[in-house]
């Protein structure tokens, strides 16, 4: 929890100084992950060591080695209160840019696995959700099983900028006026009268036929 508070304080100080929302704002998770990746491609935040023990670590590294391109994994906290503001694909892209090496970059927060491609001809799912009580090793194995390496995919850098805001709708809803209400009421009334008249005509015609038949049998 101390590391999370430190991350929040860092982001807040940067915001007040006017530098928080640069292309790659200061982020202790990125710094720690890229430093750890210099020795092995798996980084686990101290808050997640209870979920990733030696057995899980070995399973995750085996799954990563089975992919035909380099895979870098960061098990870190995520959320709207961090610099990426809930855009975990953006965090993965910033990790890739900071690390500076081609590969698939994966962020895991315990319940969801996110991934991006960085300068490799690969398709990586944007995210996958953990099943109930699924281990971290199993989560990563399932995610990487859906990674596809193929020359038909474009090798491009991962996104490091926030997505542009969605444009607001400029169309106004139709206004319902008194004239519309009267028109709708009159229209409904006319249709009702026409329907009633038609039904009455059918009833009278049937009654006339019955009366003729009754008269002919006397």
LINPE-V62387 format. One record per pair of residues at least 24 apart in sequence whose C-alpha atoms are under 7 Angstrom apart, sorted by the first residue. I is the first residue (numbers start at 1). J is the second residue. Records with the same first field share a line. If there is no record, write none. Layout:
I=J / J
//
This chain:
1=47
8=82
11=83
23=160 / 161
24=94
25=83
29=76
30=95
33=74
34=98 / 99
41=71 / 72 / 73
42=72 / 73 / 74
43=73 / 74 / 75
44=74 / 75 / 76
45=75 / 76
51=136
52=136
56=136 / 137
59=137
60=137 / 140
63=141
69=103
70=103 / 104
71=103 / 104 / 105
72=104 / 105 / 106
73=105 / 106 / 107
74=106 / 107 / 108
75=107 / 108 / 109
76=107 / 108 / 109
77=109
78=109
88=114
89=114 / 115 / 116
90=159 / 160 / 161 / 162
92=116
93=158 / 159 / 160
94=160
96=158
110=136
116=158
117=158
118=155 / 156 / 157 / 158
119=155 / 156 / 157
120=155 / 156
121=149 / 150 / 151 / 153 / 154 / 155
122=148 / 149 / 150 / 153
123=147 / 148 / 149 / 153
124=148
//
